[in-house]
Amino acid sequence: MLISHLYIGSVKDKGRGVFTGKKITAETVIETSPVVVMTAAERKLLDQTLLHDYIFEWKGDACCMALGYIPLYNHSYTSNCEYFMDYDNDTMFVKAVRDIKAGEELTINYNGDWNDGKKIWFDVK
């Protein structure tokens, strides 16, 4: 499931990002996506590729690749969306944490919680 008014656009210094063409109200589920779950051994191989930037932690030592737009949501420490794992159904979903204006970029916090300020891998120096 993907809200029909989402689109992919360019973001300066970030590449692609996900945007909305219409207002989204807080608590709206924006996208539900199946995932491909991979083992810890497969993760080591993925970490040597560009796909490393697009995978998510899964339960245990596993990781997953979400299908749909989810891998293209950019990071923000104060994101307007949050993502959730559904381990029983091998899916992820993204939900708005506040009202989002038409034309606004949709962001998630790669730490998992929408307002977690812990520095992530590409900001650690």
N, C-alpha and C positions, 0 to 999 in steps of 0.2 A: 504494500500500500504506500502510495506516494501522493501527497497533495498535488493537485494538477497545476497550481500556479507557481511551483518552484522552477527555478532555472539556474543554469550554470553561467557564471560570469567571471571576468578577470579581476584579480585583486592585486594592486601594486605590491611588489616584493613578496608575494605569496603564491602567485600562479592562479589557479582556478579556485572558485568558491561557490557556495550555494546561496541563492537569493530567493526572495519571495516577491511575486508580482502583486499580491494582495495582503491586507492586514491579517495577522494571525493572532488570536487571543491566547493569553496565558493558559497553560495546561492542555493545549491542543496537541494531540499526537500528530506529528508532521510526517513521519515516515516509519514504516516497519519493513525490515529487510532480512532476508535469510542470510546466514553466514556459512562460510566454509571453515570448519574447525581443523586445526593442524597441531601436530604433536610438538613436544619440545625439540626433538631432533629436526623436524622440518623447520621449526622456528630458527634454528642456528643457520640453516641454509638461506632462509628469507632475510635474515639480518645482514647478509652479504649482498643484497640486491636493493634496488630502489623501492621494492614492495615493503621494506622495513618501515618506511614512513607512512604506510597506509594500513597496518595491521593493528589489532586491539588485543589486549590481554584477555584471556578466557579463564576458565577455572583450572586450578592446578597450575601446571607448567605449560599449558596449551596456549595457543593464540588463535585468532580468527581473522578472516578477511570478510568484511561485510560487503554485500552486493548492493546495488542501487547507488544513491548519492552519498551515503554515510561516509565513505572514505574521503570525500571532497570537502566536508565541513572543516573550516579552518579553526584554529585554536584561539581562545581568548580566556584570560584568567577571570573575567567577569562576563561569561558567555550569556547569550539569550536563550540557549537551548541546553538540554542535558540528555545524555544517552543512557540507555538501560539494557542489560543483558537478560534474555529469556533463555536460560540454559536448557529448560525442558523441551523447547521447540526449536533450538538452534537458530534464534533470531535476535536481532537488536532493534530497539526503537528509539526515536528521538522525539522529545516533547519540549514545547515552549515553556520557559520558566517565567516569562513576562510577556506582555503584549509586544508584538513586533510590527513595525510599520512596513507598508508596501515599499519595495525597493531596497530594503535593509538586508544586509548579509546575515545569514544564519551561522552562528558559531557555537562550538562546544568546547568544554575544557577537557583537554586530553588527560587530566588527572582523574576524571570520572565525575567528581562533584562540580557543579556549575560555577562555584565561586572559590574553588581551592587555589590558593596563591602559591603553592609549592612550585618551584622552578622545574620545568620539564626539560627533557634531554637536549633540545636545540637552544635553550636559553642558559644552560649551565656552562660556565666558562672556567 
